[in-house]
Amino acid sequence: MFWSPQLIRQLPEVAIRSAADKNRLASITLGVLIGCSIPGNFFAGWLAKLMGFRRAIVVMCLGFFLSVFFTWNTVRPLASLLWYCLPAVGFFSGIFGLFTMYLPPLFPTLLRTTGAGFSYNIGRIAAAIGTVVFGVLANQSLGDLRQPLLYAGFLFLPAMVAAMLLPELKDAPSQAQPVD
């Protein structure tokens, strides 16, 4: 989400515009991504209820990969990006809403917040490091951010495999004790 507004600023049809107009389009881009992630979160929850968390994570990863691939595999006009491509990317980012529902029950009650917090936030640490490294590389040699965004989408393919190795909630032992 962070780099998409930066790429929008670099589009040939946007590069000739004023700084204020570039900032407005970057804000609209981020708004589209975030705004479309809200129904994506609800969809991911519905999907998890329908088919289980593991399969829902796989479907959302596949959708995220396909939407990122379609969005960044070729240069697209601004209207196409804002009306079709980026809304799909935002929608499938609803996968992240599943983690707060899926991870806590996988841990014993006394470790629940620590385990879920670690599992959920380790990705943020990796993303922070990746953002800094990517930013340095973008300033030095990349220029066109479309290709790195496309490559980042490929990370969802191994995530699909990893999701199938996780336990399903119905298989996880319950740590709750009956109250007498």
QUIHU-V941834 format. One record per pair of residues at least 24 apart in sequence whose C-alpha atoms are under 7 Angstrom apart, sorted by the first residue. I is the first residue (numbers start at 1). J is the second residue. Records with the same first field share a line. If there is no record, write none. Layout:
I: J + J
This chain:
1: 30 + 33
5: 29 + 30
7: 145 + 146
29: 82
32: 86 + 87
33: 86 + 87 + 89 + 90
34: 90
36: 87 + 90 + 91
37: 90 + 91 + 92 + 93 + 94
38: 94
39: 91
40: 91 + 92 + 93 + 94
41: 94 + 95 + 97
44: 94 + 95 + 98
45: 98
53: 102 + 168
54: 163 + 164 + 166 + 168
57: 95 + 163
58: 160 + 163
60: 92 + 95
61: 156 + 160
62: 156
63: 92
64: 89 + 92 + 93
65: 153 + 154 + 156
68: 150 + 153
69: 150 + 153
72: 146 + 147 + 149 + 150
73: 150
106: 172
108: 175
109: 175
